[in-house]
């Protein structure tokens, strides 16, 4: 099941990225949820590991290499590293959609 979700997310991105807020959701939601772990850690755990939403997005918008910060998910780092690379290639508008989805999931 987990491999299927990862493959589906990767296929969606290879077919043409995403457009619109619904697809911004798909960019993250295949592996993450606001308060529940899925394939990857919850957004809540990610924010706790980085210290704030601003710090999460400062990392995502930097050129820093990914270092797994949420215990128990280190084995997913290579998958997430490829997603971070794709995120960094998005337009500012698409990045804003991803952040809006991320923040909405935390409420």
N, C-alpha and C positions, 0 to 999 in steps of 0.2 A: 504494500500500500504506500509506504513512504517513498520507495523508488518511483512508483507510478506518479506520485504528486510532483516529485522533483523533475521527472522527465516531461510531464505536462507543462510545468512552469517554464522549463528551458525551451520547449517547443514553441510555446506562445511567444517568447521573446525572440526566438530565431525567425519566426514567421514575419515579424515586422515590429517588434517592440510593442508599444501600447499607445492609445490615444484616448483622452478623456479620463474622468475620475473613476469610472467603473474599472477601467483597465489599470489605473494607478493602484487600485485595490488589489488587482490580480498580481501586480509586480511583487508585493510583499505577502499577501494573504495565502499564497500557496504553502508557505513555510512558517508564517508567524500569525499570531492573534494578539489582541490587546492584553488580555489578562491570563491567557491559557497557553501553555507550551504546545507546540505542534511538532513539526519536523525540526524547527528551530525554537529558540526561547521566545517567550512572550515579549511584547514591546515593553511591558512593565519591568521585566527582568533586565532588558537591554538598557533602559533608562537608569535603573538602579546601578548597573555596572559602570556606566559612563558618567553618572552624576546628574545629568539633566538632558532634556530633549535637545537643547541647543548644542550640548557637547556631542550627542549622537550625530547630529547633522553637520557639526563642524568636522568630525571625523569623516563622514561620508563625502563631504565636499572637499576634503584635503587630498593629498597624494600619498598619504601614509598607508603602509601595508596593514592589512587586517591581522590583528592578534586576538584570538578568541578571549573574551572577557567574562563570559557566563559559564560557570562551572557545569560540566556535564555535556557541553555542546562543542567541545574542542574538535571532535571528529568531523564536524560539519564545516570547518573553517575553509576548506578548499572550495566547497560549493558556494559558500557565502562570498569568498574572494572574487569569484567570477561574477556574481550578482553585483557586488560593489563596483567592479570595473564597468559593468553595463550602466549602473546608476550614474556613475561619473560622466558617462557620455551623453546623458540626457540634456535636453534644453532646460534652462532655468524654470520655464513654465511647467514642464513635466516634473522637475524636482519639487516644485511647490505643491503639485498635486499629491505626490508621494508623502510629503511632510504633512499635508492637511489630513490625509487618510490616517497616517501614523498617530497624529494627535487626537483625532476623533475616536480611534480605537482605545485610547487610554481613558476616555471619559466613562 
